[in-house]
Amino acid sequence: MPIRTPARPVSVLVLLALAALLAPPPRPASAEGEVEVRRNQIVKAVEMRRDAIVSIRTNQIVSRTWYDIWTHRRQEKLYERDGGLGSGAIFHPDGYVITNAHVISRASNIFVGIPLKGAAGKSGKSVERKALPMAIDIENDLAILRLLPDPENPTGKYPFIKLGRSNDLMVGEAVIAMGHPFRLGFTVTTGIVSGVNRSLELGGRKFDDFMQVDAAINPGNSGGPLFDVTGRWIGVNTAIYNRAHNAEGIGFAIPADRVRSLISKAFKRRVVSGDWLGIEFTEGKGGVAEVQHVYPKGPAADSGLRGGDVVVGINRGPTATLYDLRMALVARPSSEPISLLVRRDGKLLRGGPIRVRLRPLPTGALSARHLGFTAKDTGVADGIVVESVRPNSPASRMKLRPTDLIYGLGEWKIRNTEDLLMFLQFVEKGDLVDVKIQRLGRRGETIKYAGSMRAE
């Protein structure tokens, strides 16, 4: 009788391998909805906001001095070097950026890296645009930059973020910091609000009303935006505490309401677009847009508006605050008449909205007519630079020259052409105007002069 050998047991590993080969291919995770499950509020906020987060780098002019043994004179050479790094966010589609003032301090050139659409946080690709400072608020460490037009697309619009509020922040709520630290590219960190109304000393200055957060804020994050988990822009990251005090998880941000205040004061139609209504607004109680005064040589001179009036609407759109008014005015085409809905003593004015037409800014025309010169902002320092002098004018008789820097007219301090415009509103023919100027001497030294001219 033949002897049969028992069958060998099939290896478990072999069976598993066969099963894997015969099984249908796994479906992608996205098809199962796993990616959507992981797309939490933070991911959604990042995806919604990242295209408007920019990087900022600057160049600075510095000097090097040495003693020349051949000429026996001290020599000086100016050269440009890399300056600060920072971040920012675009708050207006025409290319206006909020950042920290210290990011652009002493900058000779400012370059803003704008993410290519859809690339932020992925490929990290960006395109650089040169920018100029539009407003600097040293006391609050804030600055507004204006991106220079793209030569290939001068009318193009930028992705932007609407500024939120910070009056309802809760200690312990989650926050998201976005920026470009250490030249690494777009970076996101998260944390919580650790405290509010903090005071801080930076560079010998004391700053109040900071928001304290524990989200990582590193060099290069300064000026970048801080969001809540809904994607609302609630602050501007500004300071790192741990480098000076060996602390961990202590950073600071400027609350959005203070950023709103800077925009309310500085983001004026006449500065942005070169035309105006001839009305000076101020921030009234509750942030309302209150008429401070009406320029006597402006488009609204005969409108009937007066100091204390509150503008609550433009062209049927509500403007609850001065910030809302500034943003609405900048968005209007120059050819469009402006209808202002006004409250006086708590009641809407009878007769309906007041209509005022935007007009070209008259600074150059008024300055040339009354004083005989035209001028421009320096862009880097207080004062205005004389561009041209009309022959046989008050300025020529005073021997004013192009490139002279005017820093005072009468009792007025002249920091920019905005101050010049204000001064010119009150100058009449025959007025004697004291003028304070700075002029470069033959050896490059600064010489101060004072004189007077009689307005025409």
C-alpha positions in Angstrom: 0.0 0.0 0.0 1.5 3.3 -1.1 2.4 5.7 1.6 1.0 9.3 0.9 3.0 12.2 2.2 0.9 14.9 3.9 0.3 18.2 2.0 2.4 21.1 3.2 0.5 24.0 4.7 0.3 27.1 2.5 2.3 30.0 3.9 0.1 32.8 5.4 2.3 35.4 3.8 1.7 33.9 0.4 -2.0 34.0 0.9 -1.9 37.6 1.9 0.2 38.4 -1.1 -2.3 36.7 -3.4 -5.2 38.5 -1.8 -3.4 41.9 -2.3 -2.9 41.1 -6.0 -6.5 40.1 -6.5 -8.0 42.9 -4.5 -9.4 46.0 -6.4 -7.1 49.0 -6.3 -7.7 51.3 -3.3 -9.7 54.4 -4.0 -8.0 57.8 -3.5 -8.5 59.4 -0.1 -10.2 62.4 -1.7 -12.9 60.1 -3.1 -13.6 58.9 0.3 -14.0 62.5 1.6 -11.0 62.3 3.9 -9.5 65.5 2.6 -12.7 67.4 3.2 -12.8 66.0 6.7 -9.3 67.4 7.3 -10.1 70.7 5.8 -10.9 72.4 9.1 -11.5 76.1 9.8 -7.8 76.9 9.9 -7.2 75.3 6.5 -10.2 77.1 5.0 -8.9 80.5 6.4 -5.5 79.9 5.0 -6.9 79.0 1.5 -9.1 82.0 1.6 -6.5 84.6 2.6 -3.1 83.5 1.4 -3.1 85.1 -2.0 -3.1 88.6 -0.4 -0.2 88.0 2.0 3.0 89.6 0.7 6.7 89.5 1.6 8.7 92.8 2.0 12.4 93.4 1.6 14.2 96.7 1.6 17.5 98.2 0.6 19.2 100.9 2.7 21.8 103.6 1.9 24.7 103.5 4.4 28.0 105.3 4.5 31.5 104.1 5.1 34.1 106.6 6.2 37.9 106.3 6.3 41.0 108.5 6.5 42.9 108.9 3.3 46.6 109.1 4.1 47.4 110.5 0.6 45.0 113.5 0.7 45.0 113.8 4.5 41.3 114.0 4.4 38.4 112.0 5.8 36.6 110.3 2.9 33.0 109.0 2.8 31.3 106.6 0.4 27.6 105.8 0.2 26.5 102.4 -0.9 23.3 100.3 -0.8 22.9 97.1 1.2 20.2 94.7 2.1 17.9 96.1 4.8 15.0 94.7 6.7 12.7 91.8 6.0 9.0 91.7 6.7 5.5 90.8 5.7 2.3 92.6 4.9 -1.2 92.2 3.5 -3.0 93.9 0.6 -6.1 95.7 1.9 -7.2 97.4 -1.3 -7.4 96.0 -4.8 -5.4 98.8 -6.3 -2.4 97.6 -4.5 -2.2 99.2 -1.0 -0.4 97.2 1.7 -0.4 97.4 5.5 2.8 96.6 7.3 4.9 97.7 10.2 6.7 101.0 10.2 9.9 99.4 11.5 10.0 97.0 8.5 10.6 99.9 6.1 12.6 102.2 8.4 15.6 103.8 6.6 14.7 102.1 3.4 16.0 103.5 0.1 14.0 101.0 -1.9 11.1 98.8 -1.0 10.2 95.6 -2.8 7.0 93.6 -2.3 6.7 90.0 -3.2 3.2 89.2 -4.5 2.2 85.5 -4.6 1.3 84.2 -8.1 -2.3 83.3 -7.9 -2.8 79.9 -6.2 0.9 79.5 -5.6 1.1 80.9 -2.0 1.9 78.1 0.4 2.4 75.6 -2.4 5.1 76.4 -4.9 6.0 79.7 -3.1 6.4 81.5 -6.4 5.9 85.2 -6.4 6.6 88.3 -8.4 8.2 91.4 -7.0 6.8 94.9 -7.4 8.5 98.1 -6.2 6.5 100.1 -3.6 6.5 103.5 -2.1 5.5 104.5 1.5 2.2 106.4 1.4 1.7 106.9 5.2 3.9 106.1 8.2 2.7 106.1 11.8 5.7 105.8 14.0 3.7 106.0 17.2 1.7 102.9 16.3 4.4 101.1 14.2 2.2 101.0 11.1 2.8 102.0 7.5 0.8 102.0 4.3 2.6 101.1 1.1 1.5 101.8 -2.5 2.5 99.3 -5.1 3.8 100.9 -8.3 1.8 99.9 -11.4 2.7 96.8 -13.3 4.0 98.0 -16.7 2.5 94.9 -18.4 -0.9 95.3 -16.6 -1.2 98.9 -15.3 -5.0 98.6 -14.6 -4.7 95.2 -13.0 -6.3 94.5 -9.6 -4.8 92.6 -6.7 -6.4 90.0 -4.4 -7.1 91.8 -1.1 -8.4 91.3 2.4 -11.0 93.4 4.1 -9.9 94.6 7.5 -11.9 93.2 10.4 -12.6 94.5 13.9 -10.8 93.7 17.2 -13.3 95.0 19.8 -14.7 91.6 20.6 -11.5 89.5 21.0 -11.7 86.8 23.6 -8.6 85.6 25.7 -8.1 82.0 24.8 -9.6 82.1 21.3 -7.6 80.6 18.4 -5.6 82.8 16.1 -3.7 82.2 12.8 -0.5 84.2 11.9 0.6 84.4 8.3 3.8 85.8 6.8 7.2 85.2 5.3 9.8 84.6 8.0 13.5 83.9 7.4 13.0 84.1 3.6 11.3 80.7 3.8 8.2 81.7 1.9 4.6 81.7 2.9 4.3 80.3 6.5 1.4 79.7 8.8 1.5 79.4 12.6 -1.4 79.1 15.1 -2.0 79.8 18.7 -4.4 81.6 21.0 -5.0 85.2 22.3 -3.0 85.2 25.5 -3.9 88.7 26.6 -5.2 92.1 25.4 -4.3 95.8 26.2 -0.7 95.0 26.8 2.0 97.7 26.9 5.4 97.2 25.4 8.7 99.1 25.0 10.5 98.7 21.6 13.5 100.7 20.5 13.1 103.2 23.3 9.4 103.8 22.6 6.4 102.7 24.6 3.5 101.2 22.8 0.1 100.6 24.3 -2.9 98.4 23.5 -1.1 95.4 22.1 -2.7 92.0 21.7 -0.5 89.2 23.1 -0.5 85.8 21.3 1.4 82.6 21.6 1.5 81.9 17.8 5.1 81.7 16.6 6.1 85.1 15.3 9.7 85.1 13.9 11.9 87.6 12.1 10.2 88.4 8.8 6.7 87.9 10.2 6.6 91.6 11.3 3.8 93.4 9.4 2.0 90.2 8.5 -1.7 89.7 9.3 -3.3 87.9 12.3 -6.6 86.1 11.7 -9.2 84.4 13.8 -10.4 81.0 12.8 -13.2 82.4 10.6 -10.5 84.2 8.5 -11.4 87.6 9.9 -8.3 90.0 9.9 -8.0 91.0 13.5 -4.4 92.4 13.8 -0.9 93.0 12.5 2.0 91.0 13.9 4.7 93.3 15.1 7.0 92.1 17.9 8.8 89.1 19.3 9.4 89.1 23.0 11.5 85.9 23.4 14.7 87.2 21.8 15.2 89.9 24.4 13.8 88.0 27.5 14.4 84.3 26.7 10.7 83.8 26.8 8.8 81.2 24.8 5.5 81.7 23.0 5.1 85.5 23.7 4.4 87.6 20.6 2.5 90.8 20.0 0.1 92.1 17.4 -1.5 95.5 16.8 -5.3 95.3 17.0 -7.3 95.8 13.8 -9.2 98.7 15.2 -5.9 100.7 15.5 -5.1 99.8 11.9 -8.5 101.1 10.9 -7.7 104.3 12.6 -4.5 104.8 10.6 -6.4 104.1 7.3 -9.1 106.5 8.3 -6.6 109.3 8.8 -4.2 108.6 5.9 -6.1 106.8 3.1 -7.6 110.0 1.6 -9.0 110.3 -1.8 -6.9 113.2 -2.7 -3.7 111.4 -1.8 -4.7 108.2 -3.6 -6.3 109.6 -6.8 -5.2 113.2 -7.1 -8.7 114.6 -6.9 -10.8 115.7 -4.0 -14.1 116.9 -2.6 -12.6 119.8 -0.6 -13.8 118.4 2.7 -11.6 117.5 5.7 -13.1 114.6 7.8 -12.2 113.5 11.3 -13.1 110.4 13.3 -16.0 111.3 15.6 -17.5 109.5 18.5 -18.0 105.8 17.7 -15.7 106.2 14.7 -18.2 108.1 12.6 -17.1 110.3 9.6 -17.5 113.8 11.0 -16.9 116.9 8.8 -14.0 118.8 10.4 -14.0 121.7 8.0 -14.8 122.6 4.4 -12.0 124.0 2.3 -12.9 127.6 1.1 -11.2 126.9 -2.3 -12.5 123.4 -2.8 -15.5 121.8 -4.7 -17.6 121.7 -1.5 -17.2 125.3 -0.6 -20.8 126.2 -1.5 -22.3 122.8 -0.5 -23.7 124.0 2.8 -21.8 121.4 4.7 -20.2 122.6 8.0 -18.1 121.3 10.8 -19.8 118.7 13.0 -21.9 117.3 10.2 -21.8 113.5 10.0 -21.7 111.6 6.7 -23.7 108.4 7.0 -23.9 107.3 3.3 -22.4 107.7 -0.2 -24.4 107.2 -3.3 -27.1 105.2 -1.4 -24.4 103.0 0.3 -24.1 103.2 4.1 -20.8 104.5 5.7 -21.1 103.8 9.4 -17.5 104.9 10.1 -14.8 107.1 8.7 -13.0 103.9 7.6 -16.0 102.9 5.5 -16.2 106.4 4.1 -12.5 106.4 3.0 -12.8 103.0 1.3 -16.0 104.0 -0.4 -14.6 107.3 -1.7 -11.4 105.7 -3.1 -13.5 103.2 -5.0 -15.6 105.9 -6.9 -14.7 106.8 -10.4 -13.5 110.4 -10.8 -16.3 111.1 -13.3 -19.1 110.1 -10.9 -20.8 112.8 -8.9 -20.8 112.0 -5.1 -24.0 112.2 -3.2 -23.4 112.5 0.6 -26.2 111.5 3.1 -25.6 113.8 6.0 -26.9 114.0 9.6 -26.8 117.3 11.5 -27.6 117.4 15.2 -28.7 113.8 15.0 -31.2 114.3 12.1 -30.9 113.8 8.4 -30.7 117.0 6.4 -33.8 118.1 4.7 -33.7 118.1 0.9 -31.9 114.8 0.6 -28.2 114.0 -0.1 -25.7 116.8 -0.9 -24.1 116.4 -4.3 -20.4 117.3 -4.7 -18.3 116.7 -7.8 -14.7 115.5 -7.5 -12.2 118.0 -8.9 -8.5 117.7 -9.7 -6.3 118.6 -6.7 -5.4 122.4 -7.0 -2.2 122.3 -5.0 0.1 123.1 -7.9 -2.1 125.7 -9.5 -2.7 127.5 -6.2 1.0 127.4 -5.2 2.0 128.7 -8.6 -0.6 131.5 -8.6 -0.2 132.8 -5.1 3.5 132.1 -4.4 5.1 131.4 -7.7 6.5 127.9 -7.3 5.5 124.2 -7.6 6.7 121.5 -5.2 6.5 117.8 -4.6 6.8 115.5 -1.6 10.3 114.2 -0.7 9.0 110.7 0.0 11.5 110.1 2.8 11.6 113.2 5.0 9.5 116.1 6.2 9.3 119.0 3.9 8.5 119.6 0.2 11.0 120.0 -2.6 10.7 122.9 -5.0 10.3 121.7 -8.6 10.0 125.0 -10.5 9.9 128.7 -9.9 7.9 131.1 -12.0 9.9 134.2 -13.3 8.9 137.5 -11.8 7.0 135.8 -9.0 7.1 136.1 -5.2 9.3 133.0 -5.1 11.8 134.3 -7.7 12.1 137.6 -6.0 13.0 135.7 -2.8 15.6 133.8 -4.9 14.0 130.4 -4.2 15.6 127.7 -6.3 14.5 124.3 -7.6 15.7 121.5 -5.2 15.3 123.8 -2.2 13.4 122.1 0.6 10.6 124.1 2.3 9.8 123.1 5.8 7.8 126.1 7.0 5.4 128.7 5.7 4.2 131.3 8.1 3.4 129.6 11.3 2.7 126.3 9.5 5.0 123.3 9.6 5.1 122.0 6.1 5.7 118.2 6.2 4.2 117.3 2.8 2.0 118.7 0.0 -1.0 117.9 2.1 0.2 120.6 4.6 0.9 122.9 1.6 -2.7 122.5 0.3 -4.1 123.3 3.7 -1.9 126.4 4.0 -2.9 127.6 0.5 -6.6 127.6 1.4 -6.1 130.6 3.6 -3.6 132.6 1.6 -4.9 135.8 0.0 -3.4 138.3 -2.3 -1.1 140.7 -0.4 -0.4 138.4 2.5 3.2 138.4 3.7 4.4 134.8 4.0 7.5 133.8 6.0 9.4 130.9 4.3 11.8 128.5 6.0 14.0 126.5 3.6 17.0 124.1 3.6 19.6 124.3 0.8 22.7 122.2 0.0 25.9 124.3 0.0 28.8 123.9 -2.4 30.5 121.3 -0.2 27.3 119.3 0.3 26.5 120.8 3.7 22.9 121.7 4.7 22.3 125.4 5.1 19.1 126.8 6.5 17.6 130.1 5.2 14.6 132.2 6.2 12.9 134.8 4.1 9.5 136.2 3.1 7.4 136.7 0.0 4.2 138.7 -0.6 1.4 136.5 -2.1 -0.2 137.5 -5.4 
